[in-house]
Amino acid sequence: MSDGHMKATLESRGKQEGATLSRPPVPDNVPQIAPPVVGEVIHGAGTPLAEEIRRPYEMQLGRDFSGVRIHGDAKAAESADAVAARAYTVGQDVVFNHGQFRPDSREGQRLLAHELTHVGQQASDDRPSTIPLDESRAHEADARSSEQAEVRPPVGASIGASVLQRTPAAPSWKGATAVYDRAQVGITPIADINLAGGAKVATQTIKPNISATGANHQSWELYDANDKLADGFSTVPGRPGALTAQFELSEQNVKGQLGHGRCTLRCVARKDGSPLAYADQTFFVNTSNIVAVMDRPALAKIGAAPASHSLGEVGAAKARDAMLEHQAAIASGGVGTLQGNKCSTITPGVAQSDCTQYVYDILKYAFGAKGDGATWKAVATEASKLSGSGGLRGTALQTALETKAGWKGVFWAPSPRNPEDGTSEHPSAYKRVREKGLYTKDDVAVEKTKSIIDYRPKSTTKAPTFSALDQLKKVPLGVISARGGTHMTLLINGQVYEVHWEMPATNPNVIQATPLEKWQWQSGAIVMPAADFAAAFP
């Protein structure tokens, strides 16, 4: 939108400054061209921002705000009313509504930090001279973090950059670049977040553990699934909490800010603004109605219409419902519907199971529900033959699913070359995968180029990779083997579903779901229906 009176009043100045009006998001019925009074205000002299006020922001953002002009008179308030804002920014002019410029109050500091963020963004952008308000919305995710704390401008010199990076670049400032090291900067784990169906966001408080030598303050940076800065703040050296400030994930900075996919929370150890070391903690935000987030009524609909769903969806629904049913029974009566067959206190009348039996029962059900019992019989027969007299082996079942049902496989290992348990098993298994595309003596066929690895590297200076791991979110049902087939579980949309054979019927975790990236086991194979493999690994 380039016509309007704003072009007439601000064109010459906009060409020099790349002026863009930025202010809090507005309702859809607010006009999208700034009114003339905006131009009148920013052509006024304004008041410089006092050094003692601007200095903390300059240090954290690495910018000079000496040219910023504050407008807070009656005309400024009139213009803010005209664009439905508490405050707005054009170039280096920051305009406040009645009583909103209060740098001595916490709320005033939040608002000022928000607007100074826009100053920095507009200085970085190559923007047109007109002032379409809808363009300002693109910056709100970057700036909204300043509404979270006293002096909390998002940090990073490229905060307003339009080019997105698949991995946020290492923090740098004035020629200094931080090193990635989880030993120097620790971050407590973050649970994945489900937003499907309007689910509410449970607040999570994330704590840092900073030991970087010389660090005297820290910053937090929250990146969305496209690695665009969505929220963040920096502490000030010498103030309480300078190295211990926590970050809160909540409805406010998740909904409307973070889309579907893997998001990153970064903590940076700094010395007087200069970055020393950093670490990332990732979490997955789901907005899709996948089986792994469904409740029992939704799962029942799949079970009632198996012909309308894939074999993987049917099996996954049955497996998840078994877990939810068990948990619901404990919540209502103290005793669940399942117990481990090796637990020390057996409850009469409650079904017994273990990891192998659970997988076997779910697969048998799924093939039967899809009217393909003959294929399951062939799979079960082949798996029994390969396993021999020692009982069903996980890798034997996987090979049978591949040869008799056409399933496809991939290798997985969080740190294959340098495993957490320090054994040679996992590097050797990965070597055979790379050379022959086979896993263990049962020769589970795995696609060499699709291995899911390095998502939890042992080395603290090696950043994890999640692109392959996250493809598993698209797979409704898979079968996992670990430790050469000695352990077997199900995989449902990237979560491991397993039965603990030692747990009693009163334990809600007899069937437990754990994200694969946090699962303790060190290597193995995953097989899945061919159609699901093709969808996840094109």
N, C-alpha and C positions, 0 to 999 in steps of 0.2 A: 504494500500500500504506500504509494509514493506521492499522491497528490496532497490535498489538505493544506491548511494554513501552517502546519508545523514546518513544511518544507520551506515556505516563504520566510519564516522567521529564523530558522536555524540552519539553512543550507550551507552558508559560508562557514559557520562555526563547525558544523558537522563534518565538513570535508577536512577540516584541520584536526578534529579530535576523534572522528569516527563515532559520533555521539549515538548512544542507544539509551533509551529510557528503561530503567530496571526498577521494578517494585514488586511487592508481593502479588501472588496470583489473583486474578480478578474473575468475577462471575462472567458467564458467557454473554450476558446482556449489556456489559459495559462496552462503550464504543472503543474501537481498536486504534483510533488515531488520537494522539495527545492533543488536548485543547490549547488555544493560544496562550492562556495564562502560564502554561509551563515555560514557553519561550520567554515571556516577560520576566519570570522569576530568575531563570538561569542567566539572563543577560545582566542581572543585578550584580552588585559587588560581592555580596556574601561576606562571611567572616572566616578567616583562616582557622583551622583546627589547631588548638593549643598543643605545643610540643609535648607536654606531660600527658596529654590524652592520646595523641597519635603514636607516640614512641612504641608502646607494646605491640601495636598492630604492624608498624613498620618492621619491627624485628621479626615477627612471626611470618609475615607475608613476603619479606624481602623486597619491599617497595617503599618508595618515597611518597608520603602523603602530605608533604609541605604545601603542595599546590591545591589541596582539597579546600573547597569553600562550602561553608555551612549556611543554609538559608532556613530561618526559623521564624520569620515575621508573619504578619497577618496575610500578606500576599502569598507567601510560601504555603501557609496553611490552606488558603483558598485553592491553590493549584493542586495540593495533595488531595483535597476533597474531590476535585474535579476528576482525578484518576483513581478514586476509591482506594487510597493508600495511606498508611501511617507515615511512610517515607518513600522517596524514590530517588534514583540517581541518574544523572545525565553527564557523561564524561567525568569531570572532577567536581561537579556540583552535586551536593547531597541536600535534598529538600525534605524538611520535616513538617508534619501536621502539628496542630495545637498541642503543646506540652510533650511532644515526643522526643525532643533532643534533651536527654537527661543523662549525660555521661557519668554522673556520680551515683546512679542507681543501677541495680543489676539488670532490670528490664531495659533501661536505656542503653546499657553497654551491649546487650544482645542485639538490639536494633542497629546500633552504630556499627557493630562488627559486620552485620549482614550487609549494610550499605557500602562499607569500605571494601567488602569482597567484590561487590559489583564494580566499584571503581577500578580494582585490579583487573577484573574480567574485561572491562571495556578498553582498558589500556592495552590488553593483549590481542583483542579482536580486530579484524579488518571489517568494520561494519559500514553499511550505507549511511548517508547523511539524514535520511528520514528516520522517524522514530515510531515504528509499528510496535504497539505494546505486546502483541503476541510473540514477537521475537524474544522479549525479555523473559518469557517463561522458560526458555531453554536454559537459562542460568539459575533458575530457582533451586534446582537440586544441588548445585554447587554452593549456593549461598545460605540455604536454609539452616545449615548447621550452626550459624552464628546466633540463632535464636535459642540455643541449647545451654549457654553458659555465660559467665561474666565477660571474658575476653577470649572469644573462641572463633576467630576467623579460620576457615579451612586453609590448610597450608599447601605449599607447592607452587613453584614458579609458573607452571603451565596450567593453572587452575581453569583458565578460560579457554583453553585450546579446543578446537573443534575436531582435531584428529584423534581418534580413539586408538588405544593400543591393546592388544590381546592380553598383555600382562602389564600392569602398571609399572612404569619405569622406576628405577631406583631413585629414592629421594636425593635431590641435589640442590645446592644453594651457594651462590657466590664461588663457584668452582669446586666446592666440596661435594663428594658423592658418598652416600652411606653404603656400608657393606651389609649383605644379607647374612644374619647369624642368629639363629634361634637360641644360642647359648647366651648371647648378650642381651637379647630382647625376647622375653617369654610372654606368651599370651594364653590365657585360659581358653579351653575348647568352647566352641559355639555350636549349639544344636541347629540342625536344619530347620527351616521355617516353611510351613504350609499355609498358603493363602487361598487354596482352592475352595470354592463355594462360600467365599466371604469369611473364612476362618479368622478368628481373632489372633493377634500376635501376643504371645506370652513374653513379657519383658525379660531380657537377659542382661545381666551385669557382667562385663568382661574386665578382667583385671590384668594389669601388666606386671612383669617382673624384670626390671631393668638393672643390668650389671655392667653396662658399657663404661669403660674407664673415661672419666672426665665429663660424663653426661650431667647436665644440671637442669634439664627439663625435657619434655616429651611432646609428641603430637600423635593424634589419632587420625586416620584417613579411611573413610568407608567408600568402597567402590562398588558400583552396580555390576550386573552381569555383562555389560559391555565395557567394563573397566573405566567407566566415567565416574569422577569424584562426585559422590552424592551427599556426603556429610563429613564432619570432622572438626577438630579443634586442636589448639596447642596451648600448653601451660606456659607460665611465665617463670623464668629463673628466680629463685629466692623466695617464692611464695609457697605456702603449704600445699602439699600434693603435687609439687612440680614433677616428681618422678613416679607418683603412685596414682594419678588421676585415672578413674575407671571410665569405661565407655558403656553407654546404655543403648541396647537395641530395643526398640519399642514400636508401637503402632505409628508414632510420629515420624520416625525416620526409616520405616520399612514400607508401609503401604503408600503407594503413589510415588515412591522413590526408587524401590528396587524391583525390577521385573524378574521374570522367570529365568533361572539359571544360577550359576555359581558366582557368589559375591565374595568380596575380599575386605577384611578389616585389617588395616596395617597400623603398626605402632612403630614410631621412629624415636630413637634416643638422640637427643641434640645437646650441643654445647653452645649457648648463646646464639641460637638459631641455626648453627651449622649442623647438618646431619652426620651422625657417627655410625650408627648401626640400626637395622630395622628387621622386622619379621612380619609375616602375614599369617592370618588365620582365616580360612575360608569356610563358607557354609552355603548350602544350596537352598534357594527360594523356589518353591514349587507353586505354580498357579494352575496346573492341569489336574483333572479329576482322574488320577491314576489309581490303580487298585490299592497301592500301598497307603493311601490316605482315606480310603472309603470306610464308612461305618457299616454296621451289620445290615441295616435295611438295604443299602446300595449293593452290598455283596450278595444279598439274597436275590436281588433282581437278576444278577448274572447267573446264579445257580438255577433260577427258574427258567431261564431261556438260554441254555448252552449253545443252541444252534446259531444264535445271534452273536456269539462271541468266539474268539480264538481259543485254542486249546490252552495257551498260556494264561489267558485271562480267566478261564474257568478254573484251572488249577490254582492260580494265585488267589482267587476269591475264596476257594475252599480252605486254603492254607491260612490266610489271614483271618477268616471267620473262626477257625479253630482256636486261634490265639485270643481273639476278642471274646469268644464264648467262655473260655477258661477264665479270663480276667474278670468278666462280668459275674460269673458264678462265685468267685472268691469275694468280690465286692459285696455281693448280696448275702452270702451264707458262710463265707470263710473257707470253703472247700471248692477247689476247681474241678474241671472235667477231665483233667489229665495229670499223670504223675510219671516221673522217670522210672524205668523198670529196674534201676539199680539203686533207688533211694533206700535209706535205712529204715524208714517207717512207712510201710505200704498201707494205704487207706483202702479198706474193702469196698468193692463196688465201683471204684474209679478206674478208668482205662489206663493202661500202662503203655509207654512208648519210649523210643530213643531216637537219636538223630537219623539212623538208617530207616527205621520203620516209618517214621513221619514222612520222609521223602517218598518211600515206596507207596504208602497209602495214598498220598496226594496224587502221584502220577497215575496210579491205577484208577482212581476216581476220575481224573481228568480225561484220560483216554476213553473210559467207559461212557462218561457223560457226552462225549463227542461222537459216540457210536463207533468207536475204533478199538474195541476190545481185542480184536485179532492182532492188531499191531502191538498192543501192550503185551499180549501173551508171548509174542515173538521176542520182544525186548526183555521180558522177565526171564524167559528161557535162556537167552544168550548171556544175560548177566550172571545167571546162576552157573552156567557152564564155565564162564571165564573166571569166576570167583573160586570155584572148587569147593572143597569141604570146609574151608575156614569161615564160612558165612559171607554174606553179600558184601562186596567191596565197592566203594564209591566209584573208583575209576573204571571198574568192570561195567557198572551200570551206565556210566557215561559213554563208553565205547559202544555198548549195545544200543543206546539211544541214537548214536551216530549211524551205525551200520544198519539198524532195523527200522528206524523212524526218520532218518535223514537230518538229524540235528547237527548243529555246527558248534565248534568250540573255540575258546580263546584262553590264553594263559594269563594268570594274574599274580602279582607279587608287589607288595608295597615298596620293597627295596631289594631287588633281586641280586645285585652284585655285592651289596654290603648289608645283609639282613640283620635285624635286631637281635636274633638269637645267636648270631655268630657262627652258625653251622655251615657246612659246605653243601648241604642238601639243595638249597634254593639256587645258588649260583650254578650248580650242576644241572638242575632241572631247566633253568633258563637257557643254558648253553645248548642242551638237546633241543629245546624249542626252536632256537635260532637256526640250528643246523639241519634239523629234520622235521620240524613242525609236529613233534610228538611229545606227549607228557606221560611219564612213568612206563612201567613194564607192560601195562595194558594198552599202550600206544593210543591214548586219547588224541585224536587229531585236533590240532589247534592252528589257527591261522597265524603264520609267522609275523606278519606285519601289523597285527591287531592286538598285540599283547598290552595288557593293562598294568603298567608298571610305574614305579617311582612316584606314587601318590603319597607316600609317607617315608621319604628317604631317611636313613639313619644319620647321615652327616648333617650337622646343624647348619652348615654353610651351603647346602644344596636345597634350592627351592623345589617344592613338590609340583607335579604336573597332574592336571585333572581332566584334560580333554577326553582321553579315552575312557577313563572311569565314568564320566558323566554320561557317556553314551548308553551305559547300562540302565539309566533311568527310563529308557524307552522300552526295555525288555520286561514284559509282565512276569515271566517265569523262567528261571534257569535252575540248573542243578550244579552245585559247587562240590568239588572235592578238594581236600587239603591233606598235606603230609602223605602224599602218595596214595590217597584213597582211604586212609584210616579214619578220616572224618568226612561227613557228608551233610550238606544242608541245602536249603532252597534259597534262591535269590529272587526277590520280588521288587522290581523297579529300583535296583541298586541297594536294597537292604537285605541283609542275611537273616533268614528265618531258620532257627535251629531249636531242637529239643535238647534239654539238659537232663541226661538220664539219672543224675544223682539227686534231683530236686523232688520234694514231696508235693502232694496235691494242694497244699496250702500256700505254695510259693507262686506268685503271679508270673514269674519268669521261667516257668517250665518250658513254655514256648517264648522265645525272645527274638525281637527284631533289632538289628544293629546295622548302621550304615557300613558298607564294605570298607570304606576308607578308615574306619575306626575299629574294625574287627581285628582281633589279636593274632590271627593265624598269618603265616608268612608267605605261602605260595600254593598254587594249585591250578585247577582248570575249571572253567565254566562252560557248560553246554546248554544250548537253547534251541527252540524250533527254528528251522531254516528261515522262515518268513520274518521272524523277529530279529534274527541275526542280520538279515539283509536291510531291515529298516534301521537298525542301530549302527551298523558298520557298513555304510554304502561304499 
